[in-house]
Amino acid sequence: MPGGRLTQQERQQIALGVADGLAYAEIARRLDRPTSTITREVMRNGGPTGYRADLAHRATERRAHRRRQPAPRGPQAPERANGRDAEAVREYEEAFTTLLMQSGLPKMMAGVLTCLYTTDAGSLTAAELVQRLQVSPASVSKAVTFLESQGLIRRERDEGRRERYLVDNDVWYQSMVAAARGHAQLAETARQGVGILGRDTPAAVRLENIARFVDFVGESITRAAEQARDVLYANTETPPDDTTPPSPDRT
């Protein structure tokens, strides 16, 4: 309805229209909405170059949540421990999930990863994830399968033979190394173009400079990741102002 709240499907149509370079008035006409509604929606959610339907919908849900009086979650939702402010924890989890979505993770996968990173144990069962996220077991199963395939989480069985999903701190190191390998492949491909296009041509010079730049960045990432790897396993009681560089060798 023209006067109702935008749906997620409408936001997807807006995103497609913006990507196709349509005028806001044309997008509004196709959705039977006022042009001002489309303009306001796009400009408050990243503008024409940064608008994403899923993030815009999530941001709207967060704004609506803040306007409402905080209400307890479903009866199956776990209570927070250690005297933490439950509302502050939820807001932080929402912000962290949104950040992961901005990096490219789908919403459910980002939510599962956030739960695992923000729980003290660093591990949860499927049932616990269902309770925390208030979603179906099938949604959790699909999310953890994807995250495991990407090396972002791993699974193991506890004493009760239940599967638990864990975040592995070393995944950050591995992702940095993988990024460096991607840089090396890009540099190699650029250099292939140098020989094909002719070494003395402007295009070849451009590609050679790209390859040199990417080589330097990739080598720097690998070196920094090796030097800082121990930080991932540092004791949390280490003073925050401790600037002693970590040893490059792990035991």
C-alpha positions in Angstrom: 0.0 0.0 0.0 1.4 3.5 -0.8 1.0 4.7 2.7 2.4 1.6 4.4 5.9 0.7 5.5 8.3 -0.5 2.8 8.6 -4.2 2.5 11.8 -6.1 2.0 10.7 -7.1 -1.5 10.1 -3.4 -2.3 13.5 -2.5 -1.0 15.0 -5.2 -3.4 13.1 -3.5 -6.3 14.5 -0.1 -5.2 18.0 -1.5 -5.1 17.6 -3.0 -8.6 16.2 0.3 -9.9 19.1 2.3 -8.4 21.6 -0.1 -9.8 20.0 0.3 -13.3 20.2 4.1 -13.0 16.5 4.7 -12.9 15.2 8.0 -11.6 13.6 7.9 -8.2 10.3 9.0 -9.8 10.4 6.0 -12.1 11.1 3.6 -9.2 8.3 5.2 -7.3 5.9 4.8 -10.2 6.7 1.1 -10.5 6.1 0.6 -6.8 3.1 2.9 -6.6 4.8 4.9 -4.0 5.5 8.7 -3.6 8.8 9.8 -5.1 9.6 11.4 -1.7 9.4 7.9 -0.1 11.9 6.5 -2.5 14.3 9.5 -2.2 14.2 9.4 1.6 14.7 5.6 1.7 17.8 5.7 -0.5 19.4 8.8 1.0 19.1 7.5 4.6 20.5 4.1 3.7 23.8 4.7 1.9 22.7 6.9 -1.0 22.6 5.9 -4.6 26.1 4.3 -4.6 25.8 2.5 -1.3 22.1 1.4 -1.0 21.6 -2.3 -0.2 18.1 -3.7 0.4 19.1 -6.1 3.2 21.0 -3.5 5.1 18.3 -0.9 4.6 15.7 -3.3 5.9 17.8 -4.3 8.9 18.5 -0.6 9.7 14.7 0.1 9.6 14.0 -2.8 12.0 16.7 -1.5 14.4 15.2 2.0 14.4 11.7 0.6 15.0 13.1 -1.5 17.8 14.7 1.5 19.5 11.4 3.4 19.3 9.5 0.6 21.1 9.7 -0.1 24.8 12.2 -2.9 25.3 10.3 -6.2 25.7 11.6 -9.5 26.8 12.4 -11.9 24.0 10.7 -15.3 23.6 10.4 -17.7 26.5 13.2 -19.8 25.0 15.7 -17.0 24.7 18.6 -17.4 27.2 19.3 -14.9 29.9 22.5 -13.0 29.9 25.1 -13.8 32.6 27.8 -11.9 34.4 25.6 -8.9 35.1 25.7 -7.6 31.5 23.1 -5.1 30.3 20.9 -7.3 28.1 19.7 -4.5 25.9 23.3 -3.2 25.4 24.4 -6.7 24.5 21.6 -7.0 21.9 22.4 -3.7 20.4 26.0 -4.6 20.1 25.2 -8.0 18.5 23.0 -6.2 16.0 25.7 -3.8 15.1 28.3 -6.6 14.8 25.9 -8.6 12.6 25.3 -5.6 10.4 29.1 -5.0 10.0 29.5 -8.7 8.9 26.7 -8.2 6.4 28.4 -5.2 5.0 31.5 -7.3 4.4 29.4 -9.7 2.3 28.0 -12.4 4.6 24.3 -13.2 4.3 22.1 -12.2 7.3 21.7 -15.6 8.9 25.3 -16.5 8.5 26.3 -13.2 10.0 24.0 -13.7 13.0 25.4 -17.2 13.7 28.9 -15.9 13.6 28.1 -13.0 15.9 26.5 -15.4 18.5 29.6 -17.6 18.5 32.0 -14.6 18.8 30.1 -13.0 21.6 29.5 -16.0 23.8 32.2 -16.6 26.4 32.6 -20.3 25.6 33.1 -19.6 21.9 30.8 -22.5 21.1 27.1 -23.2 20.9 24.9 -26.1 20.0 22.3 -25.9 17.2 19.6 -25.7 19.8 21.3 -22.8 21.6 21.7 -21.0 18.3 18.0 -21.5 17.6 17.2 -20.0 21.0 19.4 -17.0 20.7 18.4 -16.1 17.1 14.8 -17.1 17.4 14.9 -18.9 14.0 14.2 -22.3 12.7 16.6 -25.3 13.1 16.7 -25.5 9.3 18.0 -21.9 9.1 20.7 -22.6 11.6 21.7 -25.8 9.8 22.1 -24.0 6.5 24.1 -21.2 8.0 26.5 -23.4 9.9 27.0 -25.6 6.8 28.0 -22.5 4.8 30.3 -21.1 7.5 32.0 -24.4 8.0 32.6 -24.7 4.2 34.3 -21.3 4.4 36.5 -22.3 7.3 34.9 -19.7 9.6 33.7 -22.2 12.2 34.3 -25.9 13.0 32.2 -28.5 14.7 32.9 -31.1 17.4 30.9 -33.4 19.7 30.7 -32.8 23.4 30.4 -35.4 26.2 26.7 -35.7 25.5 27.4 -36.5 21.8 25.8 -33.2 20.8 27.4 -31.3 18.0 28.8 -28.0 19.0 29.9 -25.2 16.7 33.0 -23.3 17.5 34.9 -20.3 16.2 38.5 -20.8 15.7 40.7 -17.7 16.4 43.2 -18.9 13.8 40.6 -18.4 11.0 41.6 -14.7 11.0 45.2 -15.7 10.3 44.1 -18.1 7.6 41.9 -15.5 6.0 44.7 -13.0 5.8 47.0 -15.6 4.2 44.3 -16.5 1.7 43.9 -12.8 0.9 47.6 -12.6 0.3 47.4 -15.6 -2.1 44.6 -13.8 -3.9 46.9 -10.8 -4.3 49.6 -13.0 -5.7 47.3 -14.5 -8.3 46.2 -11.0 -9.3 49.8 -9.9 -9.7 50.6 -13.0 -11.8 47.6 -12.3 -14.1 48.6 -8.7 -14.5 52.1 -9.7 -15.6 50.7 -12.1 -18.1 49.1 -9.1 -19.8 52.4 -7.3 -20.0 53.8 -9.8 -22.4 50.6 -10.0 -24.4 50.1 -6.2 -24.8 53.7 -5.4 -25.4 56.1 -4.4 -22.6 56.6 -0.8 -23.8 52.9 0.0 -24.3 51.0 2.3 -21.8 48.7 -0.6 -21.0 51.6 -2.9 -20.2 53.2 -0.3 -18.0 50.0 0.1 -16.1 49.6 -3.6 -15.6 53.3 -4.0 -14.4 52.7 -1.2 -11.9 49.6 -2.9 -10.6 51.5 -6.2 -10.3 54.3 -4.5 -8.3 51.9 -2.7 -6.0 49.8 -5.9 -5.4 53.0 -7.9 -4.8 54.1 -5.4 -2.1 50.7 -5.4 -0.4 50.4 -9.2 -0.4 53.9 -9.7 1.0 53.2 -7.1 3.7 50.0 -8.8 4.7 51.7 -12.2 4.9 54.6 -10.8 7.0 52.2 -8.9 9.3 50.0 -11.9 9.8 52.9 -14.1 10.7 54.3 -11.5 13.2 50.9 -10.9 14.8 49.5 -14.4 14.9 50.2 -14.9 18.6 47.9 -11.9 19.3 44.9 -14.2 18.5 45.9 -16.3 21.4 46.9 -13.6 23.9 45.7 -13.8 27.4 42.8 -11.4 27.8 44.4 -10.1 31.1 47.2 -8.5 29.1 47.1 -4.8 29.8 45.5 -2.8 26.9 48.5 -0.4 26.7 51.0 -3.3 26.2 52.7 -2.5 22.9 55.3 -5.3 23.1 55.4 -6.9 19.6 54.4 -10.6 19.5 57.0 -13.2 18.7 56.8 -14.4 15.1 57.2 -18.0 16.2 54.3 -19.9 17.7 54.7 -22.9 19.9 
